[in-house]
Amino acid sequence: MLNYAVIFFIIAIIAAVLGFSGIAGAASNIAWILFVVFLVLAVISLLRKKA
């Protein structure tokens, strides 16, 4: 999950440098959503291991 977030972040950076603002915005939004999902799942996993 974190790998996909990093890949979309890199795509967003490359698209922004090349001037594709629509693609850069969409890729950064996808990267942000995947990162948040990763954090939520990581916290849930850590809480389950403690119990």
Contact map, one row per residue, 1 for C-alpha under 8 A:
111110000000000000000000000000000110010000000000000
111111000000000000000000000000000110010000000000000
111111100000000000000000000000000000000000000000000
111111110000000000000000000000100100000000000000000
111111111000000000000000000001110110000000000000000
011111111100000000000000000000100000000000000000000
001111111110000000000000000000100000000000000000000
000111111111000000000000001101100000000000000000000
000011111111100000000000001100100000000000000000000
000001111111110000000000000000000000000000000000000
000000111111111000000001001000000000000000000000000
000000011111111100000011111100000000000000000000000
000000001111111110000001000000000000000000000000000
000000000111111111000001000000000000000000000000000
000000000011111111111011000000000000000000000000000
000000000001111111111011000000000000000000000000000
000000000000111111110000000000000000000000000000000
000000000000011111110000000000000000000000000000000
000000000000001111111000000000000000000000000000000
000000000000001111111111000000000000000000000000000
000000000000001100111111100000000000000000000000000
000000000000000000011111110000000000000000000000000
000000000001001100011111111000000000000000000000000
000000000011111100011111111100000000000000000000000
000000000001000000001111111110000000000000000000000
000000000001000000000111111111000000000000000000000
000000011011000000000011111111100000000000000000000
000000011001000000000001111111110000000000000000000
000000000000000000000000111111111000000000000000000
000010010000000000000000011111111100000000000000000
000111111000000000000000001111111110000000000000000
000010000000000000000000000111111111000000000000000
000000000000000000000000000011111111100000000000000
110110000000000000000000000001111111110000000000000
110010000000000000000000000000111111111000000000000
000000000000000000000000000000011111111100000000000
000000000000000000000000000000001111111110000000000
110000000000000000000000000000000111111111000000000
000000000000000000000000000000000011111111100000000
000000000000000000000000000000000001111111110000000
000000000000000000000000000000000000111111111000000
000000000000000000000000000000000000011111111100000
000000000000000000000000000000000000001111111110000
000000000000000000000000000000000000000111111111000
000000000000000000000000000000000000000011111111100
000000000000000000000000000000000000000001111111110
000000000000000000000000000000000000000000111111111
000000000000000000000000000000000000000000011111111
000000000000000000000000000000000000000000001111111
000000000000000000000000000000000000000000000111111
000000000000000000000000000000000000000000000011111
